[in-house]
Amino acid sequence: MAQDAVRSFVRVCRFLQEPGHVARFQNLCGVKAAFADKPGKPGSGAPGPDSPPGLRRRLHGSELGNGASGTQLNGGPGDTSPESDGYSSSSSSSSAANVAKPLRRNSLTGDGGQEFLINNKFLFYLFTFGTELGNEMFFIVFFPFVFWNIDALVSRRLIVVWAWNLFVGQSTKDMVRWSRPASPPVVKVEVFYNSEYSMPSTHAMTGTAIPFCLFMLTYGRWQYTFLFGLCVALSWSVLVCVSRVYMGMHSILEVITGFLYTLLILAFFHPILDKIDTFYMMDHYSPLVVIVSHVGLGLVAFSLDSWSTSRGDTAQALGTGVGIALATHVNYQLGLLLDVPLSSLPLTLPSISAGLVVRSLLRFLLGVAVLLVTRMVMKAVTIPFLCRLFGLPSDDVRQARQHSKVELPYRYIVYSVVGFNCACVVPLLFWILNLA
């Protein structure tokens, strides 16, 4: 009986992993292949001799995995039909406005991806927005805004979960080492992470962790109904998860796994978040413990496989977590941590007024300006220093950052300082300018 159940489970997993389901969903949503790639075409993404270690193996896995063969493309290899060198016959009458390309190049190869046809622009923009909810730019905007304008306690605890969730997800990817869904039949609407591993979907993980953790942290603290909070969290999560299938970046199994994996992580962290926050604030050894633990676990995870852009994103998340934790400790020790007293709960959203909007925008714009200047200065200082330390040329920043011994410490150091300024320096500046 147990063996039958295991076999049935394996069959279901294999079924959900098939790239054909992704292709059919894309076709249903109006995404069609437009051009086939030419082998040996300039910019096709073939790894050169200066490619990061492990890139050839990653590309070989992503191009040939899941039963595909030949060059990875938005079409079919060796296709000799008239459609292989241009628009397909089904799309020849489509307007040029329906032709699109991935917004960002492949993070490892620089490949810009292949053109495709969009027959449903509403779904294209909807799922593009959904996938951006799991990208770096959203986190840069979302976390500071919540911290400065809504609830600092919720934001700093949310960042703890986000950092660890991303760390666990990326480490799991590097151990499982599954390639992206094969193209063909899948159309690559996004190619930025196409050379990275895919199981589980870390977009699905962060797109589930943030809304559900936000729901768990604010329900009872802020005044709203349980059903409203649950619907918002679920809608947010589903949008991000489905968008990854639409983009051709993940199979159905990888997205479902990311969703369920995150629920387990939330179940683990939710009961201890208050203790973690208290430890950050009050324990005299917390700065040392935080720095050593985040750097140590990061080094262990980064030894699992070669450097990649997503690995750098994980270092960035861990560095941000370190900065927020150190700022929390400093704020508490100096009496600058002004959390809302328990007697004031539950909190209610203030009425929207012109003054409130202007004040919130001023705080946000000023705070973001400080963070951007911090990042720019730290980048200008850190990368040349690391290059000199490791004996690497520093005249080409992009090339220097292809080395893990430059990129990973750079991300840790820079975003630790950015996180610290976000949670300590910027609120102090607001207080000085009477914007608090």
C-alpha positions in Angstrom: 0.0 0.0 0.0 2.8 2.4 0.9 4.8 1.6 -2.2 1.7 2.1 -4.4 1.2 5.5 -2.7 4.8 6.5 -3.4 4.6 5.4 -7.0 1.4 7.4 -7.5 3.1 10.4 -5.9 6.1 10.1 -8.2 3.8 9.8 -11.2 1.9 13.0 -10.2 5.2 14.8 -9.7 6.5 13.8 -13.1 3.2 14.8 -14.7 3.3 18.3 -13.1 7.0 18.7 -14.1 6.3 18.2 -17.8 7.1 21.4 -19.8 4.2 20.7 -22.1 1.8 21.9 -19.4 3.7 25.2 -19.3 3.5 25.6 -23.1 -0.2 24.9 -23.1 -0.8 27.4 -20.4 1.2 30.0 -22.3 -0.8 29.2 -25.5 -4.0 29.6 -23.5 -2.9 33.0 -22.3 -2.0 34.2 -25.8 1.8 33.7 -25.8 3.2 32.3 -29.1 6.7 31.6 -30.4 7.7 34.1 -33.1 11.3 33.4 -34.1 13.6 30.5 -33.9 17.2 31.0 -32.8 20.1 30.3 -35.1 22.9 28.2 -33.8 26.0 30.2 -33.6 24.2 33.5 -33.8 26.0 36.3 -32.1 24.6 37.1 -28.7 22.9 33.7 -28.5 24.3 33.2 -25.0 26.9 30.5 -25.7 29.4 30.6 -22.8 32.9 31.9 -23.6 36.2 31.1 -22.1 35.7 33.9 -19.5 32.3 32.6 -18.4 31.9 32.1 -14.6 32.9 28.6 -13.4 30.1 26.1 -13.8 28.3 28.1 -16.5 28.8 25.6 -19.3 27.4 22.8 -17.2 24.4 25.0 -16.1 23.7 26.0 -19.7 24.0 22.4 -20.9 21.5 21.4 -18.3 19.0 24.2 -19.1 19.3 23.6 -22.8 19.1 19.8 -22.9 17.1 19.2 -19.7 13.6 17.8 -19.6 14.0 15.9 -22.9 14.9 18.9 -25.0 17.8 18.8 -27.4 19.8 21.4 -29.4 20.0 25.1 -28.8 17.5 26.6 -26.4 15.1 28.9 -28.2 11.6 30.2 -28.6 10.8 27.8 -31.4 12.0 24.4 -32.5 15.5 23.1 -33.3 16.1 22.1 -36.9 12.8 23.4 -38.1 12.8 23.5 -41.8 9.3 24.9 -42.3 8.8 28.4 -43.6 8.0 29.5 -40.0 11.5 28.7 -38.8 13.1 31.9 -40.1 10.4 34.4 -39.2 6.9 34.7 -38.1 4.8 31.6 -37.9 1.9 31.4 -40.3 -0.6 31.7 -37.5 1.0 35.0 -36.5 1.9 36.5 -39.9 -1.2 38.6 -39.9 -0.5 39.9 -36.3 0.5 43.5 -36.0 4.1 44.4 -35.1 2.9 45.8 -31.8 2.2 42.3 -30.6 5.9 41.3 -30.9 7.8 41.5 -27.7 11.2 40.4 -26.2 12.3 39.7 -22.6 12.8 42.9 -20.7 16.2 41.9 -19.2 19.1 39.9 -20.6 20.2 36.6 -19.2 22.1 37.3 -16.0 25.0 34.9 -16.8 25.2 34.8 -20.6 24.0 38.3 -21.6 21.6 36.7 -24.1 18.7 39.0 -24.9 16.3 36.1 -25.6 14.0 35.6 -28.6 11.0 37.5 -29.8 7.5 36.1 -29.1 4.0 37.1 -29.9 1.6 38.5 -27.3 -2.1 38.1 -28.2 -3.5 39.1 -24.8 -1.8 42.2 -23.6 -3.8 42.4 -20.4 -2.5 39.0 -19.2 1.0 40.0 -20.3 1.1 43.1 -18.2 -0.7 41.4 -15.3 1.8 38.6 -15.1 4.7 40.9 -15.7 3.6 42.9 -12.7 3.1 39.6 -10.8 6.7 38.5 -11.5 8.0 41.9 -10.5 6.5 41.3 -7.0 9.3 38.8 -6.5 12.2 40.8 -8.0 14.8 43.0 -6.4 13.3 46.4 -7.3 10.0 45.6 -5.5 11.9 44.7 -2.3 13.9 48.0 -2.5 10.7 50.0 -2.7 8.3 47.9 -0.5 10.4 47.2 2.7 11.5 50.8 3.2 8.0 52.2 2.5 6.5 49.9 5.1 9.3 50.6 7.6 9.1 54.4 7.3 5.4 55.0 6.8 3.3 52.1 8.2 4.8 49.8 10.8 8.6 49.4 11.6 8.1 46.4 13.8 6.3 44.5 11.0 8.8 45.5 8.4 11.9 44.4 10.3 10.3 41.0 11.2 9.2 40.6 7.7 12.8 41.1 6.5 14.0 38.4 8.8 11.6 35.9 7.2 12.3 37.1 3.7 16.1 36.8 4.1 16.0 33.3 5.6 13.3 32.1 3.1 15.4 33.2 0.2 18.5 31.6 1.7 16.7 28.3 2.2 15.2 28.3 -1.2 18.4 29.1 -3.1 20.3 26.5 -1.1 17.7 23.9 -2.0 18.0 24.9 -5.7 21.7 24.3 -5.6 21.3 20.9 -4.0 18.5 19.7 -6.3 20.0 21.2 -9.5 17.0 21.0 -11.8 17.1 22.9 -15.1 14.4 25.3 -16.3 11.5 24.1 -18.4 12.8 23.1 -21.9 12.4 25.4 -24.8 10.8 24.2 -27.1 8.0 23.7 -26.3 8.1 26.5 -23.7 8.4 30.1 -24.8 10.9 32.1 -22.7 9.0 35.3 -21.9 11.8 36.0 -19.4 15.4 35.0 -19.7 17.1 36.8 -16.8 17.3 33.8 -14.5 17.1 31.2 -17.3 20.6 29.8 -16.7 19.9 29.2 -13.0 18.4 26.2 -11.3 14.7 26.1 -10.9 13.6 23.7 -8.1 11.9 25.2 -6.0 10.7 28.5 -7.4 12.2 31.2 -5.2 9.8 33.7 -6.8 6.9 31.6 -5.6 8.6 31.3 -2.2 9.1 35.1 -1.7 5.7 35.8 -3.4 4.2 33.5 -0.7 6.3 34.4 2.3 5.8 38.2 2.1 2.0 38.4 1.9 1.3 35.5 4.3 3.9 36.7 6.8 2.5 40.2 6.5 -0.9 38.8 7.1 0.2 36.9 10.2 2.1 39.8 11.6 -0.6 42.4 11.1 -3.8 40.4 11.9 -4.8 41.5 15.4 -2.3 44.3 15.3 -4.1 46.2 12.6 -7.9 46.4 12.4 -9.3 44.4 9.4 -11.2 41.2 8.9 -9.6 37.8 8.7 -11.2 37.1 5.4 -10.0 40.3 3.8 -6.4 39.6 4.9 -6.5 36.0 3.8 -7.9 37.0 0.3 -5.2 39.6 -0.2 -2.4 37.3 0.8 -3.7 34.4 -1.3 -4.3 36.6 -4.3 -0.8 38.1 -4.1 0.7 34.7 -3.8 -1.3 33.1 -6.6 -0.5 36.0 -9.0 3.3 35.6 -8.4 3.2 31.8 -8.7 1.1 31.7 -11.9 3.3 34.5 -13.4 6.3 32.2 -13.2 4.6 29.6 -15.3 3.4 32.2 -17.7 7.0 33.5 -18.1 8.2 30.0 -18.9 10.6 30.0 -15.9 9.0 27.2 -13.8 7.0 24.1 -14.1 3.8 23.6 -12.2 5.5 21.3 -9.8 8.3 23.8 -9.0 5.8 26.5 -8.3 3.6 24.3 -6.0 6.7 23.1 -4.2 7.8 26.7 -3.6 4.4 27.6 -2.2 4.2 24.6 0.1 7.9 24.9 1.1 7.3 28.5 2.2 4.3 27.5 4.3 6.6 25.1 6.2 9.2 27.9 6.7 6.5 30.3 8.0 5.2 27.6 10.3 8.7 27.3 11.8 9.4 31.1 12.1 6.1 32.5 13.1 6.2 31.2 16.7 9.8 32.4 17.3 9.8 35.8 15.5 9.0 37.6 18.7 12.0 35.9 20.4 14.3 36.6 17.5 13.3 40.3 17.6 13.8 40.4 21.3 17.2 38.8 21.0 18.3 41.3 18.4 17.2 44.2 20.7 18.4 43.1 24.1 21.2 40.6 23.9 24.7 42.2 24.1 26.1 39.5 21.9 23.5 39.6 19.2 25.5 41.7 16.8 28.3 39.2 16.9 25.9 36.2 16.6 24.0 37.8 13.7 27.2 38.6 11.7 28.8 35.2 12.3 25.7 33.2 11.6 24.7 35.0 8.4 28.2 35.0 7.0 28.9 31.4 8.0 25.6 30.0 6.6 26.1 32.0 3.5 29.6 30.5 2.9 28.2 27.0 3.4 25.4 27.6 0.9 27.7 29.2 -1.6 30.0 26.2 -1.6 27.2 24.0 -2.9 27.7 25.2 -6.5 29.3 27.8 -8.7 28.6 31.5 -8.4 25.4 32.8 -10.0 23.4 36.0 -10.0 20.7 34.5 -7.9 23.5 33.5 -5.4 24.4 37.2 -5.3 20.7 38.0 -4.6 20.9 35.6 -1.6 24.0 37.4 -0.3 22.2 40.7 -0.7 19.2 39.4 1.3 21.4 38.0 4.1 23.4 41.3 4.1 20.2 43.3 4.4 19.1 41.1 7.3 22.4 41.7 9.1 22.0 45.5 8.7 18.4 45.5 9.9 19.4 43.3 12.9 22.3 45.6 13.9 20.1 48.7 13.5 17.4 47.1 15.7 20.0 46.5 18.4 21.5 50.0 18.2 18.1 51.7 18.2 17.0 49.8 21.3 20.2 50.4 23.2 20.1 54.1 22.4 16.3 54.4 23.2 15.5 55.2 19.6 13.2 52.2 19.0 9.8 53.7 19.2 7.5 50.7 18.7 3.7 51.3 19.2 2.8 50.3 22.8 0.5 47.3 23.2 -2.1 49.4 24.8 -2.7 51.2 21.4 -3.5 48.0 19.6 -5.3 47.3 17.3 -4.1 50.0 15.0 -6.4 51.6 12.4 -5.4 53.1 9.1 -5.6 56.9 9.3 -7.9 58.8 7.0 -6.2 59.7 3.8 -5.5 63.5 3.5 -3.2 65.7 1.4 -1.0 66.3 4.3 -0.5 62.6 5.1 0.2 61.8 1.4 2.8 64.6 1.1 4.4 63.7 4.4 4.7 60.0 3.4 6.1 60.8 0.0 8.6 63.2 1.5 9.8 60.5 3.9 10.0 57.9 1.2 11.8 60.1 -1.4 14.2 61.4 1.2 14.9 58.0 2.6 15.4 56.4 -0.8 17.8 59.2 -1.8 19.8 58.4 1.3 19.9 54.7 0.5 20.8 55.3 -3.1 23.7 57.6 -2.1 24.8 55.0 0.5 24.8 52.2 -2.1 26.6 54.4 -4.7 29.4 55.4 -2.2 29.8 51.9 -0.8 29.9 50.4 -4.2 32.6 52.9 -5.3 34.6 52.0 -2.2 34.0 48.3 -1.8 34.6 46.9 -5.3 38.1 48.5 -5.8 39.1 47.5 -2.3 38.1 43.8 -3.0 39.8 43.9 -6.4 43.0 45.1 -4.8 42.6 42.6 -2.0 42.3 39.6 -4.4 44.7 41.0 -7.1 42.0 41.5 -9.7 41.7 44.4 -12.3 39.2 47.0 -11.1 38.9 49.1 -14.3 35.9 47.0 -15.5 33.3 46.8 -12.7 31.0 44.4 -14.6 33.8 42.0 -15.2 35.1 42.3 -11.7 31.7 41.4 -10.3 31.7 38.1 -12.3 34.1 36.8 -9.6 32.3 35.4 -6.6 35.1 36.5 -4.2 34.3 40.1 -5.3 30.5 39.9 -5.8 29.5 38.1 -2.6 31.5 40.2 -0.1 30.4 43.3 -2.1 26.7 42.4 -1.7 27.1 41.5 2.0 29.0 44.7 2.9 27.0 47.2 0.8 23.5 45.9 1.7 24.4 45.5 5.4 25.2 49.2 5.4 22.1 50.0 3.3 19.9 47.9 5.7 21.5 49.6 8.8 20.9 53.1 7.3 17.3 52.2 6.4 16.4 51.1 9.9 18.6 53.5 12.0 20.1 56.5 10.1 17.1 57.4 8.0 14.5 57.4 10.9 17.0 59.6 12.9 17.1 62.0 9.9 13.3 62.1 9.9 13.3 63.0 13.6 15.8 65.8 13.0 13.8 67.2 10.1 10.5 66.8 12.1 9.2 64.2 9.6 8.9 61.4 12.0 
